[in-house]
Amino acid sequence: DGDELKKSLSELADKNHHSHTKSISRISSGSNPFLDIAHDPNAAVYKTGFLARKIHADMDGKK
């Protein structure tokens, strides 16, 4: 699934590199409609990577 997504995104980037028309394509997870996102090739990328949750524990062991 991840390889197909990378391949489709690279093909989309190549397609947008050759043409300057504004089009938005859908990236679909297949089974879950809540995971569908609209891919805007002109959107600004602020930060890439993993999202981590900040967790701390108090002295009594509770979070």
Secondary structure, 3 states (H helix, E strand, C coil): CHHHHHHHHHHHHHHHHHCCCCCCEEECCCCCHHHCEEECCCCCCCCCCCCCCCCCCCCCCCC
